[in-house]
Amino acid sequence: MSNSEFDIPEGEEQDLYEHLRIVVDKGQSLLRIDKFLMNRIENATRNRIQLAIDAGSVLVNDKQIKASYKVKPFDVISVVLPHPPRDTEVYPENIPLDIVYEDNDVILVNKPAGLVVHPGFNNYTGTLVNALLYHVQQSTLPQLPGNEGRPGLVHRIDKDTSGVLLVSKNERAIHFLAKQFFDHSITRKYLALVWGDLTEDGTVSGYIGRSIKDRKVMAVYDDPEKGKWSVTHYRVLERFSYVTLIECELETGRTHQIRAHMK
């Protein structure tokens, strides 16, 4: 988003179009909206967000706010601009899938490294979701509230991470699985090869948010206002002098969690 996109000429009435809609989680602590949006909008700087707020392009519960506004649980945040958003409908694409298991309710897909899971910033086609829609004969996959553009997904893994994804094929399955993820009754384990000679098992925790030095990567902070709480338990499997093979069990599923914690 460029700075000019936020400017609405004075004295001119223009239609506003919703480009982004976020429903704040029920467990969200009070946090300035500019900081909150920095953690939710990829590649957005605090200056750009503040310009958007000053231009009246950020609404909370359909009302204009100031950058000092503190978001609360269940707030509805909208980013509105005077031009229509691009077509964000997800279309089926004939992309080969490595399906580990499938029945009437779920699909287990072995996602290779390099494949984006769902459409998003600069990746509107060629994703796993596009492939899934084609695989299920172009029928509609279920969506969770606030999870638009990610049909069937109850969890995700990074583009460069390989692993099995659990996908829901109907409304009953997606809500059943989403509750298990919320209750942490599903166990997620990953194998990772990390730099360093780790000698003991352990746990890493902290608040994960975007790095203040590089907005493309995530960092771990002690300050709850800088990110979301995260926990990773790891177990040493084999040591190779300069690197160590570990098994990570995630209590939470934050963006780049394993990378940030191991760093």
C-alpha positions as CSV (number, residue, x, y, z in Angstrom):
1,M,0.0,0.0,0.0
2,S,1.5,3.3,-1.0
3,N,1.0,6.5,1.0
4,S,-1.0,8.0,-1.8
5,E,-3.6,5.2,-1.6
6,F,-4.6,6.5,1.8
7,D,-5.3,10.1,0.7
8,I,-8.9,11.1,0.0
9,P,-9.2,14.6,-1.5
10,E,-11.0,17.1,0.7
11,G,-14.4,18.1,-0.5
12,E,-14.8,15.1,-2.7
13,E,-17.2,12.2,-1.8
14,Q,-15.8,8.8,-2.8
15,D,-17.1,5.3,-2.3
16,L,-14.9,3.4,0.1
17,Y,-14.2,-0.3,-0.4
18,E,-13.1,-2.7,2.3
19,H,-9.7,-4.1,1.5
20,L,-9.0,-5.9,4.8
21,R,-11.2,-7.0,7.7
22,I,-9.9,-8.3,11.0
23,V,-11.9,-9.6,14.0
24,V,-9.8,-9.3,17.1
25,D,-9.3,-12.5,19.0
26,K,-11.1,-12.9,22.4
27,G,-7.7,-13.3,24.2
28,Q,-6.1,-10.1,22.8
29,S,-4.7,-7.7,25.4
30,L,-5.1,-4.0,25.1
31,L,-2.6,-2.8,22.4
32,R,-2.3,0.3,20.3
33,I,-3.9,-0.2,16.9
34,D,-0.8,0.8,14.9
35,K,1.3,-1.8,16.7
36,F,-1.5,-4.4,16.3
37,L,-1.7,-3.8,12.6
38,M,2.1,-4.0,12.1
39,N,1.8,-7.6,13.4
40,R,-1.1,-8.4,11.1
41,I,-0.3,-6.7,7.8
42,E,2.7,-8.0,5.9
43,N,5.4,-5.4,5.0
44,A,3.4,-2.6,6.6
45,T,5.5,0.0,8.4
46,R,4.2,1.9,11.4
47,N,4.4,5.2,9.4
48,R,2.2,3.9,6.6
49,I,-0.3,2.6,9.1
50,Q,-0.4,5.9,10.9
51,L,-0.9,7.7,7.6
52,A,-3.8,5.4,6.8
53,I,-5.4,6.1,10.2
54,D,-4.9,9.8,9.8
55,A,-6.6,9.7,6.4
56,G,-9.6,7.9,7.9
57,S,-8.8,4.6,6.1
58,V,-8.8,2.5,9.2
59,L,-12.1,1.9,11.0
60,V,-12.9,0.1,14.2
61,N,-16.5,-1.0,14.6
62,D,-17.3,1.2,11.6
63,K,-15.9,4.3,13.3
64,Q,-12.7,6.4,12.6
65,I,-10.1,6.2,15.3
66,K,-6.7,7.6,16.3
67,A,-3.4,5.8,16.2
68,S,-3.4,5.8,20.0
69,Y,-6.6,3.7,20.1
70,K,-6.1,0.4,21.9
71,V,-7.8,-2.6,20.3
72,K,-10.0,-4.8,22.5
73,P,-11.3,-8.4,22.1
74,F,-13.9,-8.7,19.4
75,D,-13.2,-5.3,17.8
76,V,-13.8,-5.4,14.1
77,I,-11.1,-3.5,12.2
78,S,-11.5,-2.5,8.6
79,V,-9.0,-1.0,6.2
80,V,-11.0,1.0,3.6
81,L,-9.7,2.7,0.5
82,P,-11.3,4.7,-2.4
83,H,-10.8,2.0,-5.0
84,P,-12.1,-1.6,-5.2
85,P,-9.8,-4.4,-4.1
86,R,-8.5,-6.8,-6.7
87,D,-10.4,-10.0,-7.2
88,T,-9.5,-12.2,-4.3
89,E,-11.8,-15.1,-5.1
90,V,-9.9,-18.4,-5.0
91,Y,-10.1,-20.4,-8.2
92,P,-9.4,-24.1,-8.8
93,E,-6.1,-24.9,-10.5
94,N,-4.8,-28.3,-11.7
95,I,-1.7,-28.6,-9.5
96,P,-0.5,-32.1,-8.5
97,L,-1.0,-33.0,-4.8
98,D,0.7,-35.7,-2.7
99,I,-2.3,-37.0,-0.7
100,V,-1.4,-39.2,2.3
101,Y,-5.0,-39.9,3.3
102,E,-8.5,-38.9,2.4
103,D,-12.1,-39.8,3.5
104,N,-15.4,-38.0,3.4
105,D,-14.4,-35.5,6.1
106,V,-10.6,-34.8,5.8
107,I,-7.6,-34.8,3.5
108,L,-4.0,-35.1,4.7
109,V,-1.7,-33.5,2.2
110,N,2.1,-33.8,2.2
111,K,3.1,-30.2,1.3
112,P,6.5,-29.8,-0.3
113,A,8.9,-26.9,0.5
114,G,8.3,-23.9,-1.7
115,L,4.6,-24.3,-2.1
116,V,2.5,-21.4,-0.6
117,V,-0.4,-22.8,1.4
118,H,-3.1,-20.2,0.7
119,P,-3.5,-17.0,-1.5
120,G,-2.2,-13.8,0.0
121,F,0.2,-11.0,-0.5
122,N,1.8,-11.4,-4.0
123,N,0.7,-15.1,-4.1
124,Y,-2.9,-15.1,-5.5
125,T,-2.5,-18.2,-7.6
126,G,-0.5,-21.5,-7.6
127,T,-1.2,-22.2,-3.9
128,L,-2.2,-25.4,-2.1
129,V,-5.7,-24.1,-1.7
130,N,-6.0,-23.6,-5.4
131,A,-5.0,-27.2,-5.9
132,L,-7.4,-28.5,-3.2
133,L,-10.4,-26.8,-4.9
134,Y,-9.5,-28.5,-8.1
135,H,-9.0,-31.9,-6.4
136,V,-12.4,-31.8,-4.7
137,Q,-14.1,-31.4,-8.1
138,Q,-14.4,-27.6,-7.7
139,S,-16.9,-28.0,-4.8
140,T,-16.9,-25.5,-2.0
141,L,-14.6,-26.2,0.9
142,P,-15.8,-24.9,4.3
143,Q,-14.4,-21.8,5.9
144,L,-14.0,-20.6,9.5
145,P,-15.2,-17.2,10.5
146,G,-12.5,-14.6,9.8
147,N,-10.6,-17.1,7.7
148,E,-11.7,-15.9,4.3
149,G,-9.6,-17.1,1.4
150,R,-8.4,-20.1,3.3
151,P,-11.1,-22.7,2.7
152,G,-10.7,-26.0,4.5
153,L,-7.7,-24.9,6.5
154,V,-7.5,-25.3,10.2
155,H,-3.7,-24.8,10.4
156,R,-0.8,-23.7,8.1
157,I,2.9,-24.1,7.6
158,D,5.4,-21.8,6.1
159,K,6.1,-21.7,2.4
160,D,9.6,-23.2,2.8
161,T,8.5,-25.8,5.3
162,S,7.5,-29.3,4.2
163,G,5.0,-31.4,6.1
164,V,1.6,-32.9,6.4
165,L,-1.4,-30.5,6.4
166,L,-4.8,-31.5,7.7
167,V,-7.6,-30.1,5.6
168,S,-11.4,-30.2,6.3
169,K,-13.9,-31.1,3.6
170,N,-17.1,-30.1,5.3
171,E,-18.5,-27.8,8.0
172,R,-18.7,-30.4,10.7
173,A,-15.1,-31.4,10.2
174,I,-13.7,-27.9,10.2
175,H,-15.3,-26.9,13.4
176,F,-14.5,-30.2,15.1
177,L,-10.8,-29.9,14.2
178,A,-10.6,-26.1,14.9
179,K,-11.8,-26.8,18.5
180,Q,-9.0,-29.4,18.9
181,F,-6.4,-27.0,17.7
182,F,-7.8,-24.3,20.0
183,D,-7.8,-26.7,23.0
184,H,-4.3,-27.9,22.1
185,S,-5.5,-31.5,22.1
186,I,-3.8,-32.0,18.7
187,T,-0.1,-32.7,18.9
188,R,2.1,-31.1,16.2
189,K,5.7,-32.3,15.8
190,Y,8.3,-31.1,13.4
191,L,11.8,-32.2,12.6
192,A,14.3,-29.4,12.2
193,L,18.0,-29.3,11.5
194,V,19.4,-26.3,13.4
195,W,22.8,-24.6,13.7
196,G,24.6,-25.3,17.0
197,D,25.6,-28.2,19.1
198,L,22.6,-28.6,21.4
199,T,23.2,-31.0,24.3
200,E,20.0,-30.9,26.2
201,D,16.2,-30.9,25.6
202,G,14.4,-27.7,26.4
203,T,11.5,-25.3,26.0
204,V,11.6,-21.8,24.3
205,S,8.8,-19.3,24.9
206,G,8.2,-15.6,24.4
207,Y,6.1,-13.1,22.4
208,I,6.6,-13.5,18.6
209,G,6.2,-10.4,16.4
210,R,7.8,-8.9,13.4
211,S,11.4,-7.8,13.8
212,I,11.9,-4.1,14.1
213,K,15.1,-4.5,12.0
214,D,13.6,-6.6,9.2
215,R,9.8,-6.7,8.8
216,K,10.0,-9.9,6.7
217,V,11.2,-12.0,9.6
218,M,9.8,-12.7,13.1
219,A,11.6,-12.1,16.4
220,V,10.9,-13.1,20.0
221,Y,10.3,-10.5,22.6
222,D,9.6,-10.3,26.4
223,D,7.1,-7.5,25.9
224,P,3.5,-8.8,25.3
225,E,2.7,-5.6,23.3
226,K,5.3,-6.7,20.6
227,G,3.8,-10.0,19.7
228,K,1.8,-13.1,20.5
229,W,2.6,-15.7,23.2
230,S,4.4,-18.8,21.8
231,V,5.8,-22.0,23.2
232,T,8.0,-24.7,21.6
233,H,9.3,-27.8,23.3
234,Y,12.3,-29.4,21.6
235,R,14.1,-32.8,22.0
236,V,17.6,-33.6,20.7
237,L,17.6,-36.5,18.3
238,E,21.1,-36.5,16.9
239,R,24.1,-34.2,17.1
240,F,26.4,-33.5,14.1
241,S,29.0,-31.2,15.7
242,Y,27.9,-27.9,13.9
243,V,24.2,-28.8,13.6
244,T,21.7,-30.7,15.6
245,L,18.6,-32.7,14.5
246,I,15.8,-31.9,16.9
247,E,12.1,-32.7,17.2
248,C,9.9,-29.7,18.0
249,E,6.5,-30.0,19.6
250,L,4.5,-26.8,19.3
251,E,2.0,-25.6,21.9
252,T,1.2,-22.6,19.7
253,G,1.4,-22.1,16.0
254,R,2.8,-18.6,15.3
255,T,4.3,-17.5,12.0
256,H,7.9,-18.7,11.7
257,Q,7.7,-20.0,15.3
258,I,10.4,-22.7,15.0
259,R,12.8,-20.4,13.1
260,A,12.3,-17.6,15.6
261,H,12.7,-19.8,18.7
262,M,15.7,-21.7,17.5
263,K,17.4,-18.4,16.5
